[in-house]
Amino acid sequence: MALWLSGIAILSVQNATPISLKFIGFQSIQIPLGVILSLSISAGIIITAIIVPSLLPMGQIKGRQEDF
């Protein structure tokens, strides 16, 4: 996590010019690259935290909790 954050910090300092995203004909407002990277990584972490536990069977989750 620290490696990602330091990489984002370096990229955002070097690329401070605002960019806009285009997706299926829609265009966003101009945002600095570091902000876009931060939002993308945060969204990925949140989505992964929601989806991965639902994919694991309940027996695996209970077994892991009893090990601690």
Secondary structure, DSSP 8 states (H G I E B T S, - for coil): -HHHHHHHHHHHHH--SEE--EETTEE---EEHHHHHHHHHHHHHHHHHHHHHHHS-HHHHHHHHHH-
